[in-house]
């Protein structure tokens, strides 16, 4: 993969899922949640030190991704980051 400015292109799977999110494919959101939901919650628990707050954070993250998928910038990292 060609790199520009120290960053690389997103993995092909990320690019495809992102495209599907932009077109409103609910199954793409389910895939992202199944893949990254646990990670998002674990990181949020570490930051907030509250499982309830972490669940709220996770919901906000995925609601934002669903509502504004075009704000994801693959040049800044994969969907995982």
Residue pairs with C-beta under 8 A, 6 or more apart in sequence:
1 8
1 9
2 8
2 9
4 75
5 75
7 75
7 76
7 77
9 15
9 74
10 18
10 74
10 78
10 79
11 78
14 74
14 78
14 79
15 74
17 28
17 31
17 32
17 79
18 28
18 69
18 72
18 74
18 79
20 27
20 28
21 28
21 29
21 32
21 65
21 66
21 69
21 72
22 69
22 70
29 62
29 65
29 66
32 62
32 65
32 79
33 62
35 79
36 79
36 80
37 58
37 62
39 80
40 57
40 58
40 61
40 62
41 54
41 55
41 57
41 58
42 54
44 53
44 54
44 55
44 57
44 58
45 51
45 54
47 54
47 57
48 54
48 57
64 71
65 72
72 79
